[in-house]
Amino acid sequence: MIALGTLMRHVHELMDGAIAGIYAEHGLPDYRPRYSPVVRALVARGPLAIRDLAGAIGVSHSAASQTVVQMRRSGFVTLEKGADARHRIVHLTDRARAAPLIEAEWAATERAVRELDAELPVPLEQLMTATLQALERRNFRERIGDVNA
């Protein structure tokens, strides 16, 4: 029997890998699917502090910061100091703005997910949202309890 964590990682790898392959085929081998929510948020809202970007895409400040660092290395964003030295403002570069492929891929992925959902007993997003909500009500560590019991 395959462990749950292994199954979840494998599903993620299959989906993310397919998307990354599309970007590589279109000349963006260093673009990662995890960048798309950042690009879409910055296109919609303009430059944002990392804290505000994290809130806009629904991830922790740490996760947003790590993604932004990777995107900066690949030339998709730049960072500028904000009014407060503790804040860094994220700006898209022309390289990220000039990629209409990002929006086209997002729309194609949404269609593919709807198709996949039709084959599943429960839509994947619905299942993942319900799982997240359950874990927010009672975290997994609490659910594991005492391993010596």
N, C-alpha and C positions, 0 to 999 in steps of 0.2 A: 504494500500500500504506500502511495506517495504521500509525504507529509504535507499538511496544509500550506505551510510557508513556501515549500518548494513549488507547489501548484500555483500559488499566487505570483511568485517571482517568474515562473515560466510563462504564465498568461501575459504578464506585463512585458516580458522580453519579446514574446511573439508579436504583440501589438506595437510596442515601441520600436522594435527592430524593423518592422515593415515600414513604418513611417520614416525612420532614419534612412532606410534604403531609398525611399522616394526622393528625399532631399539630396542624397549622394548622387543619384541618377541625374539630377537637375543642377549639378555643379556646386552643391553646398554640403560637402562631406563632413564639415565641422559643425554643422547646425544640428542641434539636438531637439527632439520633440518637446522636451521640457522648457525650451525657450519660447515656444509659441504663446503661452498665456502671458508672458512678460511682454512680448512684442505687441500682442493685441491690446493689452492694458495701456501701454505707452502710446500706441497709435490713437486709442480712444480718449485718453486723458492728458496726454502730453507728459513731459518729464515729471518724475515722481521721486520722492525720498524712498529709500529702500523700505522703511517701515510702512509707508502708504502703499507701496507696490505689493508688499507681502499681504496686506489686508485685501487689496484688490483681486489678488489671484488665489487667496485662501490657503496660504502656507505660512509657516513660522518666519520670523525675521531672519533667523539663521539660514533656513532653506533658501529664502529669496536672495540673501547676501551671497551664498555659495553659487547660486545660479548666475547672478550678475557678474561675479568674478570670472566664471567660465566664459560668459558671453563677451566680457571685455577682452579677454585673451584672444578670442576669435574675431574681434572687431565688429561685433554687433551692437555694442553699447559703449558709451563713455560715462565716466563719473566726474561730477563736479562737487566741490564743497558747497554745502547749503549755508544759510544765514547763521546757523549754529554749527560750530566746527564738528560736532558729533554726527551731523546729518550729511549724507552723501546723496546727491540728486542723480538719478539715472536718466540718460538721454539715449535715444536710438541714433545709430549712425546711418549714413546714407545706404550702407550695405544692407542693413536690416529693413529700411524703408523701401528699398528698391526691389524687394522680393515679393511680388504678388503671389508667388508660389505658396507663401505662408497661409494666406487667406484661402486659396484654392484647396490646399491640403486640409485645412481645418474643416471646410465644408464637406470635402470628400470623406474625411474621417467620421464626421457626424452621420453621413449617409451609411457608411460601413457599419457603424455601431448600431444604428437602427435595424439594419439587415441582420446583424448578429443577434440583437435582442429578439427578433422574430423567431429565432431558432432556439432560444433559451426558455426554460420554464418561468423565469422571472427576469425582467430587464436588468442588465448588468449594473447600470447606474443606480437603479432603485435598490438593488441588493447592497451595493457598496455604500450608498447613503444610509440605509437602514443599519448596516454594520457600524458605520462611523457614529451614528447617533447612539446606538446601544453602548459602544465603548466610551462615549462621552458621558453617558449616564453612570456607567460603572467601568472603570478602566480594566484592562486585561490583567494587570498585576493583582488587583483585588479578586478577580475571577479565578486566578490560579490558586490564590490562598497560600496556605502553609504546605510546602512540599514534603514536610516531615510527618504530615498528618496521616 
